[in-house]
Each structure stands twice: as C-alpha cells, then as structure tokens.
Amino acid sequence: MPPIEMLPDLFFFQRGYLNANHFALRSDSPVLIDTAYLADWEETERILASVGVDSRRVDRIITTHCHCDHIGGHQLVQQRSGCDIAVHRIGKHFMDTGDDWSPWWRYFQQKASFFDATVALEDGDRVAVGRHEFTVVHTPGHAADHTVLYHPKERLLISSDLLWESDMAVINLRVEGSAAVFTMLSSLDRIASLEVRRVYPGHGRPFSDFQAALHTARKRLEGYLDRPQLIGRDLLKKIIVYTLMMRGAVPEHRFFPDLMKTHWFPETVDFYFDGAYRESYDDVLSGFLRRGIVMREYGKLHTTVKP
C-alpha cells in the first residue's frame, strides 16, 4: 500500500504484522512515530526515503509502546542522528533499567535493541509533530506503557495496538497481569468520548467507523472474561504465526521442540489448556494449514501472512 499523507507532510505507512504501521513527518527536522521491526529495517528505511525522509536527520522519535514491532529502528536511527526518543515513562523505565521482559522481547524470543529514552511522556501531554499537535493518552492493557495519539483539530486517532478495525492485539496476562483485560476495557472507555473521524491503527488499514471498532473490541474482551481459553487460543495462533514471520521457513520437525524451549508456549498451554502441549500445537497448526495461513513445503513450514 502506498504511503498516505494523513496531514500535510505527515505520512502513514501500512505494513503487515511483523512490522507495525508507522509514521513520518517530512521536514528539515523529521519526526518518526514508531519504526517497525528491526530485521526489516532496510525496507523501512527505503519506505521513509520514498517520501523524502532521511533517517540520518531525524530529530525525534515518538513511541506508542516498546514492543519489538514498534521500536525496531529506534536504536539505529538514534545512533545515526542523535535524535531524542519519547516514550511513556513506564517504557522509559524499561529502557533505563535494561528490562527486556516487560516489553515482551525475552518472553517471546523477539529481536529488539535497547535505546536511550530521552523524553518521558505522561498522560495528557501534548507532543508536536512539526506543526501538528497531538495529545498523549495512556492506554494500558496490551502493554503497560501503551499510548495513543489524538489530533483534536482534525479528529484523527493514532490508535496503535489499542484499537484495530476488526481484530485485536494479543492479551498477555503472564507479563501484563491478571487484570489486563479489565485494564484494556478501561483504556477503551478512556478514548470512547473522543470525536474521531479517522483511525490509523498499529496493524491493518485506516478506518473511519470508530464506534463500530470500539464495539467489536469491547465484545471481544467481554468474551474473554466469559471464556478465558479464548485468550490462550488467540495468543497461540498469533504468536505462532509471528514466530514464523520472524524466523522464515523452519524445519517442521524442529518447530514444536523449539516452541517448547520458550517461556511463552509451555506457560500458555499450562494456564489455558492443562498442559496439552502437542495437542494444542497440532490443533492450531492444522487449522492454519487448512486455511492456507501456513504452508508445508519440502519439510519446512512458512507463513503466508504479510510481514
């Protein structure tokens, strides 16, 4: 999808699911909002250059949260440009203390690099992206440091992973805590009163029906409270696909044993599916193979999901 100029000189880039969507201000002092996944940085840099943004001249990066698909290029850009990086104060604490568990990197065995978080954002802060001013809203649930950015004049919402059009980001109770579903419901309530004309999510296309997306997200979360196994199944499905995107084609005979060596897979199955490791894996994988989400070729597995 070509870049979308959502405001004068401020561009939205739609990526896939390995690389979160991100934004760039074309300027003598460019500003980035998120930077996608580290392994695909060369493609991210090419995309930025296509709208006239040179990563060596970036003045500031604004971070919606510190998950690997949103901060992949942060360290590289900062090393090249000396830019400031703004992140909610909780995420800044993760970076300052070298905590690779809380932003999920170690838990899910994801590739990411620490950076110097030079600016601590607070709920209600106003941040300038060139001449465009956004309000920071702290919206935990998916991540403790999660924020969305709201442009009140144009009624635009950069929703990151709080709100997608018809799906939902993973809920990780192991890291975010047992109240994460309730916390995310509260975060949806926090933004519900905003006047929103257009939403630019962390994954998927931009959309305009803000209230419909809120309703879908609430119903999904309420369903999680009624049937907690749905949380576990969604996590297994999304992270298995995400792992395949990170690793590329993997030998099928090694994939299940490798998952068993992680923190997340055995813990998820223990918590939601009574330790039925192989049965849970086979159930998810067979569903993916039937639907063409995962392909089996020459003894290897790979996903067809766009990275």
C-alpha positions, 0 to 999 in steps of 0.5 A, spaced: 500 500 500 502 506 498 504 511 503 498 516 505 499 523 507 494 523 513 496 531 514 500 535 510 507 532 510 505 527 515 505 520 512 502 513 514 505 507 512 501 500 512 505 494 513 503 487 515 504 484 522 511 483 523 512 490 522 507 495 525 504 501 521 508 507 522 509 514 521 513 520 518 513 527 518 517 530 512 521 536 514 528 539 515 527 536 522 523 529 521 519 526 526 518 518 526 512 515 530 514 508 531 519 504 526 517 497 525 521 491 526 528 491 526 530 485 521 526 489 516 529 495 517 532 496 510 525 496 507 523 501 512 528 505 511 527 505 503 519 506 505 521 513 509 526 515 503 520 514 498 517 520 501 523 524 502 525 522 509 532 521 511 533 517 517 540 520 518 536 527 520 531 525 524 530 529 530 525 525 534 522 519 535 515 518 538 513 511 541 506 508 542 509 502 546 516 498 546 514 492 543 519 489 538 514 491 532 514 498 534 521 500 536 525 496 531 529 502 528 529 506 534 536 504 536 539 505 529 536 511 527 538 514 534 545 512 533 545 515 526 542 522 528 542 523 535 535 524 535 531 524 542 526 518 543 519 519 547 516 514 550 511 513 556 515 513 562 513 506 564 517 504 557 522 509 559 523 505 565 524 499 561 529 502 557 533 505 563 533 499 567 535 494 561 528 490 562 527 486 556 521 482 559 516 487 560 516 489 553 515 482 551 522 481 547 525 475 552 518 472 553 517 471 546 524 470 543 523 477 539 529 481 536 529 488 539 535 493 541 535 497 547 535 505 546 536 511 550 529 514 552 530 521 552 523 524 553 518 521 558 511 522 556 505 522 561 498 522 560 495 528 557 501 531 554 501 534 548 507 532 543 508 536 536 509 533 530 512 539 526 506 543 526 501 538 528 499 537 535 497 531 538 495 529 545 498 523 549 493 518 552 495 512 556 492 506 554 494 500 558 492 493 557 496 490 551 502 493 554 503 497 560 506 503 557 501 503 551 499 510 548 495 513 543 495 519 539 489 524 538 489 530 533 483 534 536 483 539 530 482 534 525 479 528 529 484 523 527 486 517 532 493 514 532 490 508 535 496 503 535 495 496 538 489 499 542 484 499 537 484 495 530 478 495 525 476 488 526 481 484 530 485 485 536 492 485 539 494 479 543 492 479 551 498 477 555 496 476 562 503 472 564 507 479 563 501 484 563 497 481 569 491 478 571 487 484 570 489 486 563 483 485 560 479 489 565 485 494 564 484 494 556 476 495 557 478 501 561 483 504 556 477 503 551 472 507 555 478 512 556 478 514 548 470 512 547 468 520 548 473 522 543 470 525 536 474 521 531 473 521 524 479 517 522 483 511 525 490 509 523 491 503 527 498 499 529 496 493 524 491 493 518 488 499 514 485 506 516 478 506 518 473 511 519 467 507 523 470 508 530 464 506 534 463 500 530 471 498 532 470 500 539 464 495 539 467 489 536 473 490 541 469 491 547 465 484 545 471 481 544 474 482 551 467 481 554 468 474 551 474 473 554 472 474 561 466 469 559 471 464 556 478 465 558 481 459 553 479 464 548 485 468 550 490 462 550 487 460 543 488 467 540 495 468 543 497 461 540 495 462 533 498 469 533 504 468 536 505 462 532 504 465 526 509 471 528 514 466 530 514 464 523 514 471 520 520 472 524 524 466 523 522 464 515 521 457 513 523 452 519 524 445 519 517 442 521 520 437 525 524 442 529 518 447 530 514 444 536 521 442 540 523 449 539 516 452 541 517 448 547 524 451 549 520 458 550 517 461 556 511 463 552 508 456 549 509 451 555 506 457 560 500 458 555 498 451 554 499 450 562 494 456 564 489 455 558 489 448 556 492 443 562 498 442 559 496 439 552 502 441 549 502 437 542 495 437 542 494 444 542 500 445 537 497 440 532 490 443 533 492 450 531 497 448 526 492 444 522 487 449 522 492 454 519 494 449 514 487 448 512 486 455 511 492 456 507 495 461 513 501 456 513 504 452 508 508 445 508 513 445 503 519 440 502 519 439 510 519 446 512 513 450 514 512 458 512 507 463 513 503 466 508 501 472 512 504 479 510 510 481 514 
